[in-house]
Amino acid sequence: MLNKHITLKHLFIKEKQCIGLQFNSDKVIQALIKELPEPKWSKEFNMVYILNSKSNLDSIFEKFKNVAWVNCNYFFQDRKLNSNNITTDVTWFKNRVVSKDYRSCPEEYLLKLELKKYSDSTVKNYVYSFESFINYYKDRELFSINENDIRLYLQKLIKEKRSNSYINMSINAIKFYYEMVLGMPNRFYSIERPRKESKLPKVLAKEEIIKMISQTKNLKHKCIISLLYSSGLRRNELLELKLEDINSKRMLIRVEQAKGNKDRYTVLNKSVLEDMRKYFKIYKPKTYLFESPIPGNKYSTSSVLQIVVKAAKKAGIKERVTPHILRHSFATHLLESGTDIRYIQLLLGHNSTKTTEIYTHVATNSFTEIKDLLH
């Protein structure tokens, strides 16, 4: 087994793509590197580099064959395309109107997102995040932007008090261009990410949700709120539901190609099914369970949000309520009623119970058993 190793990295030096060679101090490796085509030292990246070309890459493998293991994990791209059959909708991008001086996302960036079959919401987040970045450096060629430039941009976001999740999204969107579109994996491998925030989910009382549903007079809106809560659906999952996904005989809902490209089943509530049967007769959806005014087209995500926000205000709930809060409430209320956490995990579509365990921190039965110290 070879005990020497070299790690290849993508570098961009003086507007040229280069191969960085990272290794521990070793006389044999140093001697062989000198025999590579025009090796140079980068103070900025603290490593030796040569120009990135097929012949130079072949020279590296030939030179270190049976001498050192060449680690290419950071150099070659090996990420599978999503296996779902969902078509990414980019009509919003093509139809939008932007000012003349606005720097739009490159077409190849959008095409790569389509080929990777990213969800519509992820595509929008990536495009807007990347456009925000390239408009900050409006007069710069994209290939000339380096790690320090990205750090300066991230510092700007921090000064604007952007959330950690927003900053992480921006990093992902920027890296996607250089790694996926330009084919330079882990070029910005040393960009620091903010620590992941540990926040407890917001949960409503069962009485508050029942009040939201009872005060919603529009039958379609009522079914939407009821399903989000009683089945623990994500907003996009609700909008992707088709008529055949509702199994009234088994009282189950089939959720296809959800987050992580996983299929699952979740529960169908009896009272919700009764409302949905009335809804079918009135609205007569053709393809999707909830459709826009144009038959066969999906209902919009913004409309679902507005429905939930409006219902919460009607119910006298002061805090802002989102569709995801209804999902959090579904999981928490099941836990409070004694449902096994592994069953809740399956209903939510979590990979591990560790993700589901966060609801134990907000379930009231975790605290009601604690003795009152003042009595």
N, C-alpha and C positions, 0 to 999 in steps of 0.2 A: 504493500500500500504506500502511495506517495505521501510523504510528510511535508512537502513544500506545496504552497498554493498561491495563485495569483487571482485577484478579482478584477474583472473587466467592468468599467463604468463608462457611461456616455458623458462626454464633455463637449462644450461648445466654446472654442477659444479663437479669438480674432476672426469671428464670423465663419468659422470652419468646424465641421463635425469631427470630433477626435475620439480616440479610444484611450481611456485612462487605465493605467495598470497599477493596482494597489497591492502591496505585498509587505511582509515583514522583512526586515533587513537580513539579506542573505547574499553571500559573495557569488555563489553560483548563478542565482537569478539575476543579480546585477550585471554580471559578465555577459550573460545571454541577452539581456535587454539592450546592451550596447551594440549588439549585432543586428538589432531590428532596424528598419528603415527610418532614419532621422529621428531618434528618440529625443524628447525635450522634457524639461522639468517645469511644472506649473507651481508657482508659489501660492497662487490663489486656492488651488485644489490639493496642494501638498502631495502630488504624485507625478510619476512619469507619464507621458502621453505620446502617441503617434497619430498621424492622420487616419481618419476612418475610411477605409476602403476594403474591398473584398480581398485584394492581394495582401494587404497589411494584416488583415484578420487571419488569413491563411498562414502567414509567416509566424504569427504568435503561436498557433496550434502546432505548427511544424517544429518551431524552435524549442517548445517546452514539452514535446511528446516524450513520455517516460521519465521526465525530470520533475515536473510539477503539475498539480491538478489545476486546470483553468476553470474558475468559477464564473459561469455565465448567467447566473440567476438574475443579476441586475441588468444584463445586457440584451438578452433575447426575450421576446414577448411570447408568453404562452398562456394566454387567457382565452377561454372558450366563449363563443357567442352564446347569448341566452337561447335556451331551447324552445321558448314559447313561440306561438304562431301569431301573436298579437302584432298588428301593423302600427308603427309609430305614426302619429298624426302630426305633420309639420305644416299644415295649411295655414295655421296662425302666423308662422314665420314668413311665409311667402306673401300673405295678404296684408301684413301690417304696414303702416306708414311711419317712416322715420325721417328725421331731418337730414339735410344734405351733408352736414358735417359730422353725422353720427357714424361711427365705425362699426359696421355690422360683423357678425360672426362669419368667418370664412365658410364657404360652401362645403369644403371637404370635412370641416368639423361637424357640420350638421349631418352629412352623409355617413360619417363614421358612427354617430349616435344612432342613426337609423339602422345601419348594418348590425350594430350590437344589440338592437331591439330593446333599447332602454325604454322605460315607461314614459308616457307623455309628461308627467309631472317632473321626472328627472331631467328629461330633455330641456324643458323650459328653465328649470333651475340652473342647469349647466350653461345654457346659452346666455341667459341674463347675467350670470356670475362672470362668465368669460368676457362678455361685452363690456361689463363694468370695468374689468381689468384692462382690456385693450384700449378703451377710451381714456383711461387714466394716462396711458402711454400712447396717445393718439399720433404723435409725430415720430414714433419709433418703429422700425421694422421688427416684426415679431421674433425673427431669428437672433436679433441682437440683444434681446432681453435676457439678463442673467439672474442668478440667485439673489444677489443683493437688491436688484430692482424689485423682485417679488417680495422680499422682506420689507422694503419701504412701503409697498402697496398694502401689505398686511398690517403694518404699523398705522397706516391711515385708517384702516377699518377698525382697529383697536381704539384709536382716538375718537372715532365716530360712535364708539360704544356698541359695536355690532356684537351679536351673540357668538359664542364659541361654535355653535352649529353652522352659523352663516359663514364664519371664517374657514371652517373645515370644508364647507361646500365650495368656497372660492378656490381653496388649494386643490381640491379634486378636479374642478373645472379647468384650472390652469394646467395641471399635470396631464389631464386627458389630452389636451392639444399636443403637448410635446412628446408624451409617451405613446399615445394611441394613434394620433393623426400623423405625426412626423416619424413615428416608429423609433423613439429613443427612450425605452423604459428606464425609469428611475434616474432620469437626468438630474432632477432636483431632489435627490435622495436626502440631502441634509437640511431641507426646509423644516423648521420646527412647527409642530402643531400645538394648538392650545389644549390644555387638559380637558378631558371629557367632563362635562358638568353632570353631577349626580343630583337629579331633581326627582322628587316624588310626583307621581301622576295626580292630576286634579280629578276629584270625584264628586259627583252630585249625590244627594240623598235620593232614595227610591221615590219618596213622595214628590220631590221636585220634578223628576222625570215624568211621573204619572200626570202631574199637573200640566207639564209641557204638552203631552200627548192629548189630554182631554180638552185643552183650550185651543188646539189646532183644528179648525173647522174644515179646511181643505183636505179632502180624503187622500189625495196623492201625497201631500205633505205629511199627513198623519202616518201613512204607511212608511214613508222614508225615515222619520224619527223613530218609529216603533222598531223597524228592522235594525237600524244602527245600534239601538240599545239591546233589544232582546236577543239578537244573534251575534253581537260583538263584532260587527263588520267594520272594516276600514272604508273610508269614503269611496276610494277607487274600486274596491271590491263590490260595493253596492251598485255602482254605476256599470260594472261589467256583467252583472247578473243578467242571464237570459231567461226566457219563460220556462225552458226545459230544466233549469237549475232548481226549480221549486218542486220538491217531492212531497206532496201533501199526504200520500199514503204512509210514508215513513216519518213524516214530520221533520224533514231535514232539508237543508239548503246546501247545494254543492257550490263550493267556491273554487273556480278553476284558475290555475296559473296566478296565484296570489303572490305576495312578496316572497322573493327567493325562488320563483317559478314552481311553487308547490301547490298541489290540489289538496283540498280538505273538505270535510263536512262540518256544518255547524247546525245548531238547533233552530227549529221553526216553531214559534209560539202559536197556540191555538187561536187566541183572540186576534192576533195579527193576521193569521190566515183568513179569518172571517172578513176582516176589513179589506184584505187584498182581493178576495173574490168579488166584493162590491166594486172595488177599484177596476178590476178587469172588465167588468160589464160596462162601466162608464167610459173609461179611457181607451180600451181596446189596444193595448200595446202590441206591436207586430214582431219585433225582434228582441229588444232589450226590455227588462222588467220596467225600467223607468226611462222614458224617452222624451226628447225635446219636442217642441211643437211640430218638428218635421218627422213624420213616422219613420221608424227604423234607425233614427239617430239617437245616440246616447244623450242623456240629461247632462248638464254641465256641472262641474265641481263647484263653481262659484254659487250656483243656484242652491245646491245642497247646503252650503255654508250659510247662506242668507236665511234659509228655512229654519235651520237650527238656532241661529242667533235671534231671529224674530220670535220664535216659540219660547225661548228662554226669557226674553224681555216680557212677553205676555204673562208668563208664569211668575213674574216678579223676582227673577234671579238677577242679582246685581252684577255678578262677575260675568265675563264674556265666556260663552259656552261654544265649543267647537264639536264637530262630529266625533273627533277622537276622544273627547271627554266622555261621550256616551259609551264608547268602547271600553274605556278605563272603568267606568261605572259598572258595566256588565260584568267584568272580571272580578271586581271588588265585591259586588253584591253576591255573586256565586260563591266566592270564598267565605263570605260572612254567613251564608246559609249552610255551610258545611260541605260544599262540593270539593272533591279531591283535586288538589292542585295539578295533578297530571292530566286530569280530564279537562281542566280549564286551559292547560297548555295546548292540548289538541284542538280545542274549539277556537283558540286565538291564532293557531298556526305558528307558535313559537318553536324554534329548534330545540330549546332546552328549558327545563323548569327554572333554571337560574334567571332567565328573562322574566318569567311569570312570577317569581318570588317577590318582585318589587311590590306587588299588591298586598303582601302580608304586612307591609309597613303602613298601609292606609286603612286596612280592614279594621272596623271598630271592635270586633270580637277579640282582637289582639290586646285591647286595652281594658275592656269591660271586666276581664278576669282579675285585673290588678286591684289589690285591696286599697280602699280609700283610707289614707293615712290620717285624716282628720276626724275619723269616726271610730 
